[in-house]
Amino acid sequence: MERYGNKSGDSGVYAYEIDMDYIRVQFFVTSRTYTYSYRKSGSTHVENMKQLARYGSGLNNYIKRHTKYLYDQLFVQE
């Protein structure tokens, strides 16, 4: 996974991984990693999330507003 830029300094996003039709997002507090795919979240949302991840700003807010519960898989690191 690639470390999220976190330009604002207060994002809950720690890291992300981009593939052709999905994005995985890992969060700081819970260490949980969510997979958002074209199938479940839709291609428009996934592509927007990829762009925000690369930019390093706005991803956490976008997820809260648009895709919070539209994830395919959840990974919990112990």
C-alpha positions in Angstrom: 0.0 0.0 0.0 1.0 3.6 -0.6 1.1 6.1 2.2 -1.7 8.7 1.9 -0.4 12.3 1.4 -2.7 13.8 4.0 -2.2 17.4 3.0 -4.6 18.7 5.6 -2.9 16.8 8.4 -6.1 15.6 10.0 -7.3 12.8 7.6 -8.4 9.4 9.0 -6.8 7.7 5.9 -3.4 6.1 6.4 -2.7 4.4 3.1 -4.3 3.2 -0.1 -3.8 0.7 -2.9 -5.2 1.3 -6.5 -6.0 -1.3 -9.0 -7.9 -1.2 -12.3 -11.4 -1.5 -10.9 -11.0 -0.9 -7.1 -9.3 1.1 -4.4 -8.3 -0.2 -1.0 -8.2 2.3 1.8 -6.6 1.8 5.3 -7.6 4.0 8.2 -5.5 5.2 11.1 -7.6 4.6 14.2 -9.0 1.2 13.4 -6.2 -0.1 11.1 -9.1 -1.5 9.0 -8.7 -1.7 5.3 -11.8 -1.4 3.0 -12.0 -2.4 -0.6 -14.3 -0.2 -2.8 -14.9 -1.6 -6.3 -16.7 -0.7 -9.4 -19.2 -3.5 -8.7 -20.3 -2.2 -5.3 -19.4 1.5 -5.2 -19.7 2.2 -8.9 -17.0 3.3 -11.3 -17.6 7.0 -10.9 -17.1 6.9 -7.1 -14.0 4.6 -7.4 -12.4 6.8 -10.0 -13.1 9.9 -7.9 -11.6 8.2 -4.8 -8.5 7.2 -6.9 -8.0 10.8 -7.9 -8.3 12.1 -4.3 -6.0 9.4 -3.0 -3.3 10.4 -5.5 -3.8 14.1 -4.7 -3.5 13.4 -1.0 -6.5 15.4 0.1 -10.3 14.9 0.4 -10.5 11.1 0.4 -11.8 10.6 3.9 -14.6 13.2 3.5 -15.6 11.7 0.1 -15.9 8.3 1.7 -18.0 9.7 4.6 -20.3 11.4 2.1 -20.6 9.0 -0.7 -19.3 5.5 -0.2 -19.1 4.8 3.5 -21.1 1.6 3.4 -20.5 0.7 -0.3 -17.4 -1.4 0.3 -16.8 -5.0 -0.8 -14.4 -6.3 1.7 -13.1 -5.4 5.1 -9.7 -6.5 6.4 -8.8 -6.1 10.1 -5.2 -6.2 11.0 -4.3 -7.7 14.4 
